[in-house]
Amino acid sequence: MGSNADEIDRLLRDWSNAKREWFENEIPRHQVYVDAFYIDKYEVTNTRFQQFVQATGHRTQAEREGSGYVYMGQKLEQVNGANWRAPRGPGSSIVSLEQHPVVQVSQDDAKAYCAWAGKRLPTEAEWEKAARGTDGRTYPWGSRFDGKRANFCDTNCELSHKDNAVNDGYRYTAPVGSYEGGRSPYGAYDMAGNVWEWVVDWYGKDYYRNSPTRNPQGPVSGELAVLRGGGWSNNEISVRAPNRNRLTPADRFDSIGLRCAKTS
């Protein structure tokens, strides 16, 4: 898990606007053991989430509180009426997006879905294992970024850090499993890009410095929860497998979704 100093130095050389503190939570690179587990092949789709809602009557945090966060131009803005059914707010919908990943879900929403499905959210260690395989690769497919293997901030993206040299085919989310060449060594799709994925761990900036070597579960408490994988709005730095993001468990964006796991 994590990154070593040489890898961080290389990122800083390649990205002149990057800052060392962005990567301090990935240090040190360390080895952990995780017991056998199952992880979903795909991110949870709108269709599957709709089945969950119809079966349980679940109302997401965005629906209860009346808003979600949406990238508008260069900024992430709170939009009244944005929720999983209307990912970008009033006037948007999931019609024709049935096989796209559900978004605008909080960590509690993600936990509720996984419990209904007879599963749970993965731990941070499980997620990273599924993404990196046995050789600790930087991306699910290898050590070098390839914009044709993931949905990231390409030429279709509105944000200033977009990569105009690549066209991944989608402005926002892509149907799950669209990038055959982006599969992880274990066959999981979209572990780089498309949407950020909630994991179950609380966030600890220095957790890696004293992490257990077997089945780490994250800090016992905290204020921020971990997300992994990056999304359609991110560049190649953020979709690296060791990258760690954190938000409050109540946060919900048009670039946040989930996948579930299960103890074998």
The 8 nearest C-alpha neighbors of each residue, nearest first, counted from 0:
[[1, 29, 28, 30, 241, 127, 2, 31],
 [2, 0, 28, 25, 241, 26, 27, 29],
 [1, 3, 28, 25, 26, 27, 6, 241],
 [2, 4, 28, 6, 5, 27, 26, 7],
 [3, 5, 7, 6, 8, 2, 26, 27],
 [6, 4, 8, 7, 3, 9, 2, 10],
 [7, 5, 9, 3, 4, 8, 2, 10],
 [6, 8, 10, 4, 9, 5, 11, 3],
 [9, 7, 5, 11, 10, 6, 4, 12],
 [8, 10, 12, 6, 7, 11, 5, 13],
 [11, 9, 7, 13, 12, 8, 14, 6],
 [10, 12, 8, 14, 9, 13, 17, 15],
 [13, 11, 9, 10, 14, 15, 8, 7],
 [12, 14, 10, 11, 9, 15, 17, 8],
 [15, 13, 11, 17, 16, 12, 10, 9],
 [14, 16, 17, 11, 12, 13, 18, 10],
 [15, 17, 14, 18, 11, 13, 12, 19],
 [18, 16, 14, 15, 11, 19, 21, 10],
 [19, 17, 20, 21, 16, 11, 22, 15],
 [18, 20, 21, 22, 23, 17, 11, 7],
 [19, 21, 23, 22, 18, 24, 17, 25],
 [22, 20, 19, 18, 23, 17, 24, 25],
 [21, 23, 20, 24, 25, 19, 7, 26],
 [22, 24, 20, 25, 26, 21, 19, 204],
 [23, 25, 204, 22, 26, 205, 243, 207],
 [26, 24, 1, 23, 2, 22, 27, 241],
 [27, 25, 28, 23, 2, 24, 1, 3],
 [26, 28, 3, 29, 2, 1, 25, 207],
 [27, 29, 1, 2, 3, 26, 0, 25],
 [30, 28, 0, 27, 1, 31, 207, 2],
 [29, 31, 0, 212, 32, 28, 1, 213],
 [32, 30, 212, 213, 33, 29, 214, 0],
 [31, 33, 213, 214, 212, 34, 30, 215],
 [34, 32, 214, 213, 35, 31, 125, 124],
 [33, 35, 36, 32, 214, 213, 262, 263],
 [34, 36, 263, 33, 262, 37, 125, 261],
 [37, 35, 262, 263, 261, 34, 38, 260],
 [36, 38, 261, 260, 263, 262, 39, 35],
 [39, 37, 260, 259, 261, 40, 36, 121],
 [40, 38, 41, 259, 258, 260, 37, 42],
 [39, 41, 187, 188, 38, 186, 42, 258],
 [42, 40, 39, 188, 175, 43, 187, 176],
 [41, 43, 258, 257, 100, 44, 175, 39],
 [44, 42, 100, 258, 257, 101, 41, 47],
 [45, 43, 100, 101, 47, 46, 98, 99],
 [44, 46, 101, 48, 97, 47, 100, 49],
 [47, 45, 97, 49, 44, 48, 50, 98],
 [48, 46, 50, 44, 49, 45, 43, 51],
 [47, 49, 51, 45, 50, 46, 44, 52],
 [48, 50, 52, 46, 51, 47, 45, 53],
 [49, 51, 47, 53, 48, 52, 54, 46],
 [52, 50, 48, 54, 49, 53, 55, 47],
 [53, 51, 49, 56, 57, 55, 54, 50],
 [52, 54, 50, 51, 56, 55, 49, 57],
 [55, 53, 51, 52, 50, 56, 57, 49],
 [54, 56, 52, 57, 53, 51, 115, 50],
 [57, 55, 52, 53, 54, 58, 51, 59],
 [56, 58, 52, 55, 59, 51, 53, 54],
 [59, 57, 62, 56, 63, 60, 52, 61],
 [60, 58, 62, 61, 108, 63, 57, 104],
 [59, 61, 63, 62, 64, 105, 58, 108],
 [60, 62, 66, 64, 82, 59, 67, 65],
 [63, 61, 65, 59, 60, 64, 82, 58],
 [62, 64, 60, 61, 65, 59, 58, 66],
 [65, 63, 61, 62, 66, 60, 67, 59],
 [64, 66, 62, 61, 80, 63, 79, 67],
 [67, 65, 79, 80, 81, 61, 78, 64],
 [66, 68, 81, 61, 78, 77, 82, 251],
 [67, 69, 77, 252, 76, 78, 75, 251],
 [68, 70, 75, 76, 253, 87, 252, 71],
 [71, 69, 75, 74, 76, 72, 73, 68],
 [72, 70, 74, 69, 75, 73, 76, 157],
 [71, 73, 74, 157, 70, 158, 75, 159],
 [74, 72, 158, 71, 70, 159, 157, 75],
 [75, 73, 71, 70, 72, 76, 69, 158],
 [74, 76, 70, 69, 71, 68, 77, 73],
 [77, 75, 68, 69, 74, 78, 70, 71],
 [76, 78, 68, 67, 69, 66, 79, 75],
 [79, 77, 66, 67, 81, 68, 76, 88],
 [80, 78, 66, 81, 65, 88, 77, 67],
 [79, 81, 66, 88, 65, 89, 78, 82],
 [88, 80, 82, 67, 66, 85, 86, 87],
 [83, 81, 85, 86, 61, 103, 84, 67],
 [82, 84, 103, 86, 85, 102, 101, 104],
 [85, 83, 82, 92, 93, 86, 81, 91],
 [84, 86, 92, 91, 82, 88, 81, 83],
 [87, 85, 83, 82, 81, 88, 253, 84],
 [88, 86, 81, 85, 91, 69, 253, 89],
 [81, 87, 89, 80, 85, 86, 91, 78],
 [90, 88, 91, 80, 85, 81, 87, 79],
 [89, 91, 88, 92, 85, 87, 80, 86],
 [90, 92, 85, 89, 87, 88, 86, 93],
 [93, 91, 85, 94, 84, 86, 90, 87],
 [92, 94, 96, 84, 95, 97, 85, 45],
 [93, 95, 96, 92, 97, 91, 84, 45],
 [96, 94, 97, 93, 98, 92, 99, 174],
 [97, 95, 93, 99, 94, 98, 45, 174],
 [96, 98, 45, 46, 99, 95, 93, 94],
 [99, 97, 174, 44, 96, 45, 175, 46],
 [98, 100, 174, 96, 44, 97, 175, 173],
 [101, 99, 44, 43, 45, 42, 175, 102],
 [100, 102, 45, 44, 256, 43, 83, 99],
 [103, 101, 256, 255, 253, 104, 83, 254],
 [102, 104, 251, 252, 83, 253, 82, 255],
 [105, 103, 251, 102, 108, 256, 109, 255],
 [106, 104, 251, 249, 108, 107, 250, 248],
 [105, 107, 109, 248, 108, 110, 197, 249],
 [108, 106, 110, 109, 105, 111, 248, 249],
 [109, 107, 105, 111, 106, 110, 104, 59],
 [108, 110, 106, 112, 107, 111, 113, 105],
 [111, 109, 107, 113, 108, 112, 106, 114],
 [112, 110, 108, 114, 109, 113, 107, 115],
 [113, 111, 115, 109, 114, 110, 108, 116],
 [112, 114, 119, 118, 116, 110, 115, 111],
 [115, 113, 117, 111, 118, 116, 112, 119],
 [116, 114, 112, 113, 117, 111, 51, 118],
 [115, 117, 113, 114, 118, 112, 51, 119],
 [118, 116, 114, 115, 113, 119, 261, 112],
 [117, 119, 113, 261, 114, 116, 260, 259],
 [120, 118, 113, 260, 259, 114, 261, 121],
 [119, 121, 259, 199, 198, 260, 110, 113],
 [122, 120, 260, 198, 125, 126, 199, 259],
 [121, 123, 125, 124, 199, 198, 200, 126],
 [122, 124, 126, 125, 198, 127, 200, 121],
 [125, 123, 127, 122, 126, 128, 215, 214],
 [126, 124, 128, 122, 127, 123, 121, 129],
 [125, 127, 123, 129, 124, 128, 121, 122],
 [128, 126, 130, 124, 129, 125, 131, 123],
 [127, 129, 125, 131, 130, 126, 132, 124],
 [128, 130, 126, 127, 131, 132, 125, 185],
 [129, 131, 127, 139, 183, 128, 132, 190],
 [132, 130, 135, 136, 128, 139, 129, 127],
 [133, 131, 184, 128, 134, 129, 130, 135],
 [132, 134, 135, 131, 128, 136, 184, 129],
 [133, 135, 136, 132, 131, 141, 137, 184],
 [136, 134, 131, 133, 132, 137, 0, 128],
 [135, 137, 131, 141, 142, 134, 138, 139],
 [138, 136, 142, 240, 239, 141, 135, 131],
 [137, 139, 141, 240, 140, 239, 136, 142],
 [138, 140, 183, 130, 131, 141, 182, 181],
 [141, 139, 138, 181, 183, 182, 180, 184],
 [142, 140, 138, 136, 143, 139, 137, 144],
 [141, 143, 137, 136, 138, 144, 140, 139],
 [144, 142, 141, 145, 138, 137, 140, 136],
 [143, 145, 146, 235, 142, 138, 141, 239],
 [144, 146, 147, 148, 143, 149, 235, 140],
 [145, 147, 148, 149, 165, 144, 167, 151],
 [148, 146, 145, 167, 149, 165, 166, 178],
 [147, 149, 181, 180, 178, 146, 145, 179],
 [150, 148, 192, 146, 147, 181, 151, 178],
 [149, 151, 193, 192, 231, 167, 173, 230],
 [152, 150, 231, 192, 233, 153, 232, 230],
 [151, 153, 232, 161, 156, 233, 231, 234],
 [152, 154, 162, 161, 155, 156, 165, 166],
 [153, 155, 163, 156, 166, 162, 165, 161],
 [156, 154, 170, 153, 169, 157, 166, 152],
 [155, 157, 152, 170, 153, 154, 158, 161],
 [158, 156, 72, 155, 159, 73, 161, 154],
 [157, 159, 73, 160, 156, 161, 72, 232],
 [158, 160, 161, 157, 73, 156, 162, 72],
 [161, 159, 158, 162, 234, 152, 233, 157],
 [162, 160, 152, 153, 159, 158, 156, 154],
 [161, 163, 153, 164, 154, 165, 152, 160],
 [164, 162, 154, 165, 153, 161, 166, 155],
 [163, 165, 162, 154, 166, 153, 161, 146],
 [164, 166, 153, 163, 162, 154, 146, 167],
 [167, 165, 168, 154, 153, 155, 164, 163],
 [168, 166, 147, 150, 169, 165, 153, 146],
 [167, 169, 166, 170, 155, 150, 173, 153],
 [170, 168, 171, 167, 173, 155, 172, 150],
 [169, 171, 155, 156, 172, 168, 231, 157],
 [170, 172, 169, 231, 173, 156, 232, 193],
 [173, 171, 193, 231, 99, 169, 170, 174],
 [174, 172, 99, 169, 175, 193, 171, 150],
 [175, 173, 99, 98, 177, 176, 100, 172],
 [176, 174, 177, 99, 41, 173, 98, 100],
 [175, 177, 188, 178, 174, 41, 189, 179],
 [178, 176, 175, 174, 179, 173, 188, 189],
 [179, 177, 181, 148, 180, 176, 149, 182],
 [178, 180, 181, 182, 177, 176, 148, 188],
 [179, 181, 148, 178, 182, 140, 147, 149],
 [180, 182, 148, 178, 179, 140, 149, 139],
 [183, 181, 188, 186, 187, 180, 179, 139],
 [182, 184, 139, 186, 187, 185, 130, 140],
 [185, 183, 132, 186, 182, 139, 131, 140],
 [186, 184, 183, 187, 129, 132, 182, 130],
 [185, 187, 183, 182, 184, 188, 40, 129],
 [188, 186, 40, 183, 182, 185, 41, 190],
 [187, 189, 182, 176, 41, 190, 40, 181],
 [190, 188, 191, 192, 193, 176, 181, 149],
 [191, 189, 228, 188, 130, 192, 139, 187],
 [192, 190, 228, 238, 189, 229, 149, 239],
 [191, 193, 230, 229, 150, 151, 238, 231],
 [192, 194, 230, 231, 150, 172, 189, 173],
 [195, 193, 230, 254, 255, 256, 192, 229],
 [194, 196, 255, 229, 230, 228, 227, 256],
 [197, 195, 257, 256, 227, 226, 255, 194],
 [196, 198, 226, 257, 106, 225, 227, 199],
 [199, 197, 121, 120, 122, 226, 200, 225],
 [198, 200, 122, 120, 121, 197, 201, 123],
 [201, 199, 217, 198, 225, 122, 224, 202],
 [200, 202, 224, 221, 218, 217, 223, 225],
 [203, 201, 224, 225, 223, 200, 245, 204],
 [202, 204, 206, 205, 218, 201, 217, 221],
 [203, 205, 24, 206, 202, 23, 207, 25],
 [206, 204, 203, 207, 208, 24, 209, 26],
 [205, 207, 203, 208, 210, 204, 209, 217],
 [208, 206, 210, 209, 205, 27, 26, 25],
 [209, 207, 206, 205, 210, 27, 26, 29],
 [210, 208, 207, 206, 211, 205, 212, 27],
 [209, 211, 207, 206, 208, 212, 215, 217],
 [212, 210, 215, 213, 209, 214, 31, 216],
 [211, 213, 31, 32, 210, 215, 214, 30],
 [212, 214, 32, 211, 31, 215, 33, 34],
 [213, 215, 33, 32, 216, 212, 34, 211],
 [216, 214, 211, 213, 217, 210, 124, 212],
 [215, 217, 200, 122, 214, 218, 123, 124],
 [216, 218, 200, 201, 215, 219, 202, 206],
 [217, 219, 220, 201, 203, 202, 216, 221],
 [220, 218, 217, 221, 201, 216, 200, 202],
 [221, 219, 218, 201, 222, 217, 202, 200],
 [220, 222, 201, 223, 202, 218, 219, 224],
 [221, 223, 247, 224, 220, 201, 202, 248],
 [224, 222, 247, 246, 202, 221, 245, 201],
 [223, 225, 201, 202, 245, 246, 248, 247],
 [226, 224, 245, 202, 244, 198, 200, 201],
 [227, 225, 197, 244, 196, 245, 198, 195],
 [226, 228, 196, 195, 243, 229, 244, 197],
 [227, 229, 191, 238, 190, 195, 192, 240],
 [230, 228, 238, 195, 192, 237, 227, 194],
 [229, 231, 194, 192, 193, 195, 232, 233],
 [230, 232, 151, 193, 150, 152, 192, 233],
 [233, 231, 152, 230, 151, 156, 234, 254],
 [234, 232, 152, 230, 151, 231, 237, 229],
 [235, 233, 152, 236, 237, 151, 238, 161],
 [234, 236, 238, 237, 239, 144, 233, 151],
 [237, 235, 234, 238, 239, 242, 233, 10],
 [236, 238, 229, 235, 239, 234, 233, 242],
 [237, 239, 229, 191, 228, 235, 192, 236],
 [240, 238, 138, 242, 237, 241, 137, 236],
 [239, 241, 138, 137, 242, 228, 130, 238],
 [242, 240, 1, 239, 243, 0, 2, 25],
 [241, 243, 239, 240, 237, 244, 227, 25],
 [244, 242, 227, 241, 226, 225, 245, 25],
 [245, 243, 226, 225, 227, 242, 246, 229],
 [246, 244, 225, 224, 226, 223, 202, 243],
 [247, 245, 223, 224, 248, 250, 225, 244],
 [246, 248, 223, 249, 250, 224, 222, 245],
 [247, 249, 106, 250, 224, 105, 246, 223],
 [250, 248, 105, 247, 106, 251, 60, 107],
 [251, 249, 105, 247, 248, 246, 252, 106],
 [250, 252, 103, 105, 104, 67, 68, 255],
 [253, 251, 68, 103, 254, 255, 69, 67],
 [252, 254, 103, 102, 69, 86, 255, 68],
 [253, 255, 194, 252, 230, 102, 195, 231],
 [256, 254, 195, 194, 102, 252, 253, 196],
 [255, 257, 102, 196, 194, 101, 195, 104],
 [258, 256, 196, 197, 42, 43, 109, 259],
 [257, 259, 42, 43, 39, 196, 41, 120],
 [260, 258, 120, 119, 39, 113, 38, 121],
 [259, 261, 38, 121, 119, 37, 120, 118],
 [262, 260, 118, 37, 36, 119, 263, 38],
 [261, 263, 36, 37, 35, 260, 118, 34],
 [262, 36, 35, 37, 261, 34, 260, 38]]
